[in-house]
Amino acid sequence: MAKNKLQKFADMKTFDRVFEPEKEAFINGDFSLKGKWREKVFKNDNPIVLELGCGKGEYTVGLGIQDPSKNYIGVDIKGARIWAGAKQANEENLLNVAFLRTNVDFIEHFFAEDEVDEIWLTFSDPQPKKPNKRLSSRPFIERYLKFLKQDGIVHLKTDNTSLYLSTLDEIESHQYELLFSAINVYEKDWERFSPRMKEVMSIKTYYETLFGNKGFKTKYCAFKPYV
Ligand SMILES: C[S@@+](CC[C@H](N)C(=O)[O-])C[C@H]1O[C@@H](n2cnc3c(N)ncnc32)[C@H](O)[C@@H]1O
């Protein structure tokens, strides 16, 4: 393994609010922070927002800085990616930012009923050959519904047209409540629509920049999956 990666893994163990549980610590339903993220990690009663497949965690950190009235948890399977966001959060002492290294397949083991207010899916893998592996597919939404509040919102930001369109199809076929959709976020007059959303959309992830530079348009939709 590259030395750089080993150093990042070692750094991760020293950062505050970074959790890398072994499977045995959560698979039997006894993850110690389940239902207790506010009390034990954030030490406040503020809403909790997840970024699933967060990569370097640009949304987790960016929203955490923009809006300290909410708590943000970035989730990804790859520790060497999380490292970037975790390092920034640690250096800037962002007390409302945490990271969880795990597979999203197991996400319901980490949060209790009604513990989460919002979920961001940022440039998720489009999984063209495995639609049920898409983080906006019904099997994942069913996992999220175990801990998402009744009025909870899922946000999807992607450069991938088929992931965007398949998510809109899912919203329609399962009769989720579509709150908003934009086929090109850069053409939207966010200032007029919502100055806060302009700020939110100004955060650019690593993949957004990578594919944006190749001409891919960024799409966004938000929905409430409870019916
Ligand atoms: C295309 S990258 C996007 C990363 C970041 N959100 C961005 O926009 O730069 C997809 C990320 O999702 C993570 N990922 C994919 N499937 C996952 C799963 N089942 N559980 C956890 N992480 C996953 C990958 O490790 C990767 O970091």
The ligand as a Tripos MOL2 file, in Angstrom:
@<TRIPOS>MOLECULE
LIG
   27    29     1     0     0
SMALL
NO_CHARGES

@<TRIPOS>ATOM
      1 C1        -18.0280    9.3680   -7.6870 C.3       1 LIG1
      2 S1        -17.4620    9.4760   -6.0640 S.3       1 LIG1
      3 C2        -18.1280   11.0300   -5.4750 C.3       1 LIG1
      4 C3        -17.3820   11.5260   -4.2700 C.3       1 LIG1
      5 C4        -17.8160   12.9260   -3.7970 C.3       1 LIG1
      6 N1        -19.1730   12.9580   -3.3270 N.3       1 LIG1
      7 C5        -17.6230   13.9340   -4.8800 C.2       1 LIG1
      8 O1        -18.6260   14.4430   -5.4200 O.co2     1 LIG1
      9 O2        -16.4680   14.2570   -5.1870 O.co2     1 LIG1
     10 C6        -18.5110    8.3100   -5.2320 C.3       1 LIG1
     11 C7        -18.1000    8.0530   -3.8040 C.3       1 LIG1
     12 O3        -19.0500    7.2030   -3.1920 O.3       1 LIG1
     13 C8        -18.3740    6.2240   -2.4300 C.3       1 LIG1
     14 N2        -19.2640    5.0610   -2.3950 N.ar      1 LIG1
     15 C9        -19.8260    4.4290   -3.4330 C.ar      1 LIG1
     16 N3        -20.6170    3.4370   -3.0200 N.ar      1 LIG1
     17 C10       -20.5410    3.4390   -1.6640 C.ar      1 LIG1
     18 C11       -21.1250    2.6420   -0.6480 C.ar      1 LIG1
     19 N4        -21.9450    1.6400   -0.9280 N.pl3     1 LIG1
     20 N5        -20.8090    2.9200    0.6240 N.ar      1 LIG1
     21 C12       -19.9660    3.9350    0.9240 C.ar      1 LIG1
     22 N6        -19.3880    4.7270    0.0090 N.ar      1 LIG1
     23 C13       -19.6680    4.4750   -1.2700 C.ar      1 LIG1
     24 C14       -17.0640    5.9870   -3.1450 C.3       1 LIG1
     25 O4        -16.0630    5.4950   -2.2660 O.3       1 LIG1
     26 C15       -16.7470    7.3910   -3.6490 C.3       1 LIG1
     27 O5        -15.9640    8.1270   -2.7360 O.3       1 LIG1
@<TRIPOS>BOND
     1     1     2 1
     2     2     3 1
     3     2    10 1
     4     3     4 1
     5     4     5 1
     6     5     6 1
     7     5     7 1
     8     7     8 2
     9     7     9 1
    10    10    11 1
    11    11    12 1
    12    11    26 1
    13    12    13 1
    14    13    14 1
    15    13    24 1
    16    14    15 ar
    17    14    23 ar
    18    15    16 ar
    19    16    17 ar
    20    17    18 ar
    21    17    23 ar
    22    18    19 1
    23    18    20 ar
    24    20    21 ar
    25    21    22 ar
    26    22    23 ar
    27    24    25 1
    28    24    26 1
    29    26    27 1
@<TRIPOS>SUBSTRUCTURE
     1 LIG1         1 GROUP 0 **** ****
